[in-house]
Amino acid sequence: MKKKDLTLIVVVVIISAALSFFLSSFLFGDPEADPIEVEIVESITDEFNNPSEDYFNEDSINPTQLIRIGGDEGNISPFSPGN
């Protein structure tokens, strides 16, 4: 590489860096010129509010209990080959 080639590369790099800096500031603008307002969210705490006693009490139905229809002779395994 000749000295003339190295000088040309350095000049091209400096010109392209300056051009990209000015072009990007023109396209994207100044961040302080148009501030963005964001919503402020409440912080998460370790406090837990108990659910309403109207729905969650001792007399409520437990949806996790097994429900059998038809007594004990129901088909426990409907896809087994013995049935």
C-alpha positions as CSV (number, residue, x, y, z in Angstrom):
1,M,0.0,0.0,0.0
2,K,1.4,3.4,-0.9
3,K,1.4,6.4,1.3
4,K,-1.0,8.1,-1.1
5,D,-3.6,5.3,-0.7
6,L,-3.4,5.4,3.1
7,T,-4.0,9.2,3.0
8,L,-7.0,8.8,0.7
9,I,-8.5,6.1,3.1
10,V,-8.1,8.4,6.1
11,V,-9.7,11.3,4.3
12,V,-12.6,9.2,3.2
13,V,-13.1,7.8,6.7
14,I,-13.1,11.3,8.2
15,I,-15.5,12.7,5.6
16,S,-17.9,9.8,6.0
17,A,-17.9,10.0,9.8
18,A,-18.6,13.7,9.7
19,L,-21.3,13.3,7.1
20,S,-23.0,10.4,9.0
21,F,-22.9,12.5,12.3
22,F,-24.6,15.5,10.7
23,L,-27.1,13.4,8.7
24,S,-28.1,11.4,11.7
25,S,-28.6,14.5,13.8
26,F,-30.8,15.9,11.0
27,L,-32.9,12.7,10.6
28,F,-33.3,11.8,14.3
29,G,-33.3,15.3,15.8
30,D,-32.3,16.5,19.2
31,P,-33.6,14.3,22.1
32,E,-34.1,17.3,24.4
33,A,-36.2,19.2,21.8
34,D,-39.2,16.8,22.1
35,P,-39.3,15.0,25.5
36,I,-41.6,12.0,25.8
37,E,-44.0,11.7,28.8
38,V,-44.3,8.2,30.2
39,E,-46.7,6.7,32.6
40,I,-45.5,6.3,36.2
41,V,-46.3,2.9,37.6
42,E,-46.8,2.1,41.3
43,S,-44.1,-0.1,42.8
44,I,-44.8,-3.7,43.6
45,T,-45.1,-4.5,47.3
46,D,-45.1,-7.7,49.3
47,E,-48.5,-6.9,50.8
48,F,-51.4,-9.2,49.7
49,N,-55.0,-8.1,49.9
50,N,-57.3,-10.9,50.9
51,P,-60.1,-11.7,48.5
52,S,-63.7,-10.8,49.2
53,E,-65.5,-12.9,51.8
54,D,-68.6,-12.9,49.6
55,Y,-66.9,-15.4,47.2
56,F,-64.2,-17.0,49.2
57,N,-65.6,-18.4,52.5
58,E,-66.1,-21.8,54.3
59,D,-69.4,-22.4,52.5
60,S,-68.1,-21.9,49.0
61,I,-67.9,-24.7,46.4
62,N,-64.4,-26.1,45.9
63,P,-63.9,-26.4,42.1
64,T,-60.9,-28.7,42.6
65,Q,-62.9,-31.6,44.0
66,L,-63.5,-34.7,41.8
67,I,-67.0,-34.9,40.6
68,R,-68.5,-38.3,39.9
69,I,-71.8,-38.8,38.0
70,G,-73.5,-42.1,38.3
71,G,-72.0,-43.6,41.4
72,D,-69.0,-45.9,41.8
73,E,-69.6,-48.0,38.7
74,G,-68.7,-45.1,36.4
75,N,-66.3,-45.6,33.6
76,I,-62.9,-44.6,35.2
77,S,-60.8,-45.3,32.1
78,P,-62.9,-44.7,28.9
79,F,-60.1,-45.6,26.5
80,S,-59.0,-48.8,28.0
81,P,-59.5,-51.9,25.8
82,G,-61.2,-53.9,28.6
83,N,-64.4,-51.8,28.7
